[in-house]
Amino acid sequence: MARPALWVPNDPVDLVRVEEGVEVVGNPRFAADWSSEVRGAYLPALLWQLLDRTPPGRPVRGVRDDNRTAILPERRVTVDEHEYFLAVKGCGAEYDAYEPVRLDAHRLRALCHDPALAARLDGVDGGPAAFIVGERWWGYAPYGGQAGDSALLALLASLRADRNQIAGFYLCPLVAAVRLPDRIARAASEFYWYRRYDGAYWQEVRLMPSNVRLFFHSPVTLGVDSGRVFSLFGLTSFDACERFLERLARSTLAAITLYARSLRRDAATGRYVGLDYDEVYLDKDAVIAPDGTLHFADLEGVEEFFSGGPEAVRERVEMQFYRNLYEATYALEAMALETWRAFGLGSSGRDRRRWVLDVLERALHADPYARVERTASGSRVEIRPAVDPDRLALSLEWASEEGE
Amino acid sequence: MDTDRAFDLLTRLAAASGYDGTSAETQELSAAGLVAALDVAARARLADQANQASAIAARVRALRAALDQRAGPKPDPDPLAMPVDRDPVRAELVSLTQQLELVAGAQSVVAGLVEDGSGGGLRITLNGRQTLGELDAWRSGIPVQPLDTFLASLRQFRETMDALVVRAQRLTAFLAGAFQAPLGSSLFRGPALLLAKRGPSTDETAGRFEQALAHVAPLQLLQDDTILVASLLALSSAPPADVESVFDQFHAGLGGRFVGISDNPTRDACLVSATLSDLPAGRVADVLLRFDQLKQQVPDPHALPLAALTRAPYAVPDTVARYAAAQGVLQRAGYGAGDATNAAAALLASSMHPPAAYPDRFSYLDGRLREVFEPAGLAAALLATAPYPPSTAYHVYDLGIGTITRNSFFDVTAEIDYLALLLVYGMGPLAAPVAQAAAGFTPGTTVSAVAGGAAGGGMAVGIWPMYHRVYMVPMYTRFVTTHPVHFHAVPVFG
C-alpha cells in the first residue's frame, strides 16, 4: 500500500489554470495523469486579472512551497509504494527579488514598464500577491517563472527515469513542461528591476512526496526542525525510525553515487556518459518522502556528463561522492540524533554512529552499485558502476574510524 | 546486581564482545527486559533465515540492474505497453525485496548475538540501550545501588515527565480557551508547563489560575505578563486569599523600591511579587528589609537579580560575596555586564554549590548551550544549580527535550529547548529516589539549609521564565529557514 504524501501547511497561493494557447511537452509515463482536471498552465491570479481574465481559466488554490513553487495537495498520483501530489514550479515569486518583503500590487506597479498595465494595478488591493516577473535572473530565467531550457532539462531527466527513479536514485518526475501563451509572456516581461527577460516563460508540473527538505527552503526541514518532522511523519517508535533511516540512507547513497549507477557507454563516441549535478544540492533541492526516501526535486540541474575513459569516470564518481557526502551525512546524522534523543538512548556519539553504519550497511545490502566495506580502522563504500564494473569500480572512504 | 555491574555487563553486550555474566545475572537482566536470550533452536532458525540473505540480495541486484538498463537514455518507445503490475521482472523484484527485509532483520539479530555459553545467544534490547545510557549519565553522581532500585527510580522519573507534559497539554487548551486564542498559539505552552507542576488535578489548577487571573487583571499588564503572573500565583498550594494578600503586600512594598533599578518598575514589581507570593505573610517585612540591604551592598543593582538574591539561603554578606564570585565566572566566560548576566549570577549565587564549584559547573553547561539559548548564560546557570553533577544535569535536560518532542508539545522547533528547560527545572525533587541519592556533588550547604534559608529558597529560578516569557520565536525560525546564509545558497531561493 502506498504511503500517503504529506505536506506542511503554508501560505495559500491563488492561481488560475488556463489551457488555451498553452504548449505542453509531456512525460508519456504520466500521460494518464495529465487529466482534464490537471492539464494547463497555472498563472498567478493577479497576472490573469491584469489581462482581462483571458484566456479563460479556473481558479486553483495552491500551497506555497519555496519562492516560485506551489503545491496542489488535492491532485495525487501513486507510483508503486509512494504517493505524490502535484506541484507547479514557475507559477510566480512570493518575494521581491532585491528585498526580503513580499510582492504586492504597489511594488509591482513601481516596477512595471508599461503605463497601461501599471494603471490597471491602481485599483488592486494591497495584499501580498505572487507574480511572474520579467527580471532576467541567473542570466537566463525569468524571476518567479522558469526558462525553457531549465524546464526541458528537468523533463529530460524525468524521461531518463523509470517513472520515479533512476537505478535507485529517486526523483520528483515532471508530468509535463508547459509553455505559457505569448500574450502572458509579453505582459510579464514588462515587470523588471534591472534586466528585462524577453524569452519564453515555462513551468514545470512535477510530482512531490512532501515539502520537507533537508535543510533549506521549506517551512519545516529535517536538519532544523527534526522534532517536528518526527511528528509529521508519525515516527513514534524506534522501529519506525530505523526503517525511516534505512530508506533515507539507501536513497541518499544513491543520490551521491548517481553518476556510477546511471553510467552508460555511448556507442556513437565510445565515451562514457552518466548523470551529475550542475549547481543543485541535496540540502535545498531534495525533499524527503514520509517513508524516508530522499527525492531529488530540482531536476534542471541533473544533466548528462561525458567521460573519456575509465580514469575520468572514476574521477567524476569520486568528485560527485565527496562533494555531496557532507550533506548526505548531515541528513543521516540529523535523523540519528533525533532518534537517539527521542528514545533516550544516551549521549554516546560512538554508539550512534555505529548504529548509522549498521543501518547503512543493511540499506545497501541489495544495491547493485554500492555496498559498505568494513576495514580495520573504519568503513568505506565500494562503488561498482552500471557498466564495466570490473574496470571502473572504486572504494571511497565513509568514515575514518568510529571515534568519540 | 548492582548498578556498576549492570553497567559493565550492558557495555559488553552493546559492544557485542567480552560478556562474562553468570547465568543468574543474565536471568536478572532478561527479567528486567534489558537483554533478550535466544535458545539453541531459535538461534539456528534465525541463522538459517539469515543465510538466505546473500542469495536473495544477489538476485535483487541482478533484477534491479536489468530494470535499470531498460530505462533511458531515451524513453521507451511505448512505455505504457506493459502494465507495471504484470511485468514479471518487477513482480519478482517486489516479492524478493519484501523477503529481503525479513531476512535482513534476522541477519542483523544473528550478527549482534553475544555468546553466553548455552549455545544460544544474547543481545541487548532497546530498553537495555536506554538503561545503559542512563547508567552512564547518572552513576558518577549516585552511590552504587541495586539495579532494581535504580530502574524503578528511572521509571518514576520518566513517567513523571511524561505526565507533566500531558497535563501541560490539557492546560494549554484551557489557557487558549480562557484567552479565546487558537489552540496552537505559542503563548501558552510555557505557562502551562509551569502550571502542570502544581499538582495532578488540572481542573483544580485551572480553577486556581482563573482565580489568580481575576486578581491580576486590574493591573492591566501586557497579556503575556498577565499570564505569567497569574500562573506564578496559581502555583502556590496556600489558600488563594493568602497568596493574593502576600502578592499585594509585596506589590505595594516593591513598586517604589524598583524605581531606578528597572526599565519597567510597574511590570517588574508585579513579576517579582508573584515569585515571592508563596511566602508566609509574616515574612514580608523581613524579605523587604533583606531586599533593601542587598540593594545597598550589591554594586549596580538590578530588580530581577536582586529578587533572586533575596531568596538565597545565605546571610546578606555571604550572598553578596557569592554573587560577586558568580559574576566573575560569567565575565570570564565572556558575558558582558547586563541584566541577563546579573540574573545568571544571581541563580548561581543562590544555589547550594560553593563558589569554588561555579567555574566547572557553569563552563560545562555553557559550552553546550551556547547557540541554543539566547541568552545562553542564564540557561547554563539554571542547570548548574541542579543538585547533581553538570553532566547529569545536561542529561536530564536532554531527557526533557525527548519528552517534549515525543509528546509533540511544541509548534516550532526553536521552542523545544526552552520548553525542555522549563520542564526539567526543579525536577530534582520529582526524581526524588535518584536525586536524593546524588551524593556525589559537593554542596556549599545542605539541602535542608536551602529549604530553610533566609527567604524560603527554592523559587529563585522563578526569574528564569521572566527572561524567556516569549518562549519561542516563530518569526526568527521562519527567517532562518527561508533566508539561509550558506556558501552555495542562491540570493533569493532556488
Interface residues (C-beta under 8 A of the other chain):
Chain A: P28 R29 A31 A32 D66 N67 R68 D80 A93 Y95 A97 P100 W138 L159 R160 A161 D162 I166 A167 G168 F215 F216 H217 S218 P219 V220 T221 V224 D225 S226 G227 R228 F230 S231 T236 F238 R261 S262 R264 V273 E279 V280 Y281 D283 K284 D285 D298 E304 E338 R341 A342 F343 G344 L345 G346 S347 S348 D351 D358 R362 H365 A366 D367 P368 Y369 A386
Chain B: A14 A53 I56 A57 V60 R61 A62 R64 A65 L67 D68 Q69 R70 A71 G72 P73 K74 P75 P79 L80 V84 T97 L100 A104 Q107 S108 L126 R129 Q130 L132 G133 E134 D136 A137 R158 H395 D398 L399 I401 G402 I404 T405 R406 S408 F410 V412 T413 I416 T477 R478 V480 T481 T482 H483 P484 H486 H488 A489 V490 V492 F493 G494
